[in-house]
Amino acid sequence: MLRRMAVRVSATNANMSGVDRTSYRYNLEYRASAQSQMRDIAKRFLAGEIGVIEAARQFRPFHAVVEPMVARALSVFIGIDSETDALPIGDLRGQWSAKALRVEDEKITRAEREYGARGRAAAAHLVDLLDRPISDLPP
């Protein structure tokens, strides 16, 4: 009996090794779980449930382990994350003062506006890629 292998990645986790490269490459069930999580992040972003900065942070752990075609789509988000990594998003906001958050919220609004269209295009492409059967994506 196969046991379900879930890939767990924290949205604000700075640990780049959150996804196991070997398991992703050789364990189809693990890969399917990771791809499902990436598809979910992209769809939540496209639906407006999360912003482009939060999506970029959630995609970060996947970038180094996925297929080259998927990595290219994720690279847009890696760039966005690199440009916005100092901004307080999610749980990190609790570590900032209200005064500082007002200033940072203006920066977040500008970044969401600046990177939103590129992020939406990349997310739509990512969903298209990940809606294909696993066997259609080379390891």
Secondary structure as GFF3:
##gff-version 3
##sequence-region A 1 139
A	DSSP	alpha_helix	21	26	.	.	.	ID=ss1
A	DSSP	alpha_helix	28	46	.	.	.	ID=ss2
A	DSSP	alpha_helix	52	59	.	.	.	ID=ss3
A	DSSP	three_ten_helix	60	62	.	.	.	ID=ss4
A	DSSP	alpha_helix	68	84	.	.	.	ID=ss5
A	DSSP	three_ten_helix	90	95	.	.	.	ID=ss6
A	DSSP	alpha_helix	98	130	.	.	.	ID=ss7
A	DSSP	three_ten_helix	134	136	.	.	.	ID=ss8
###
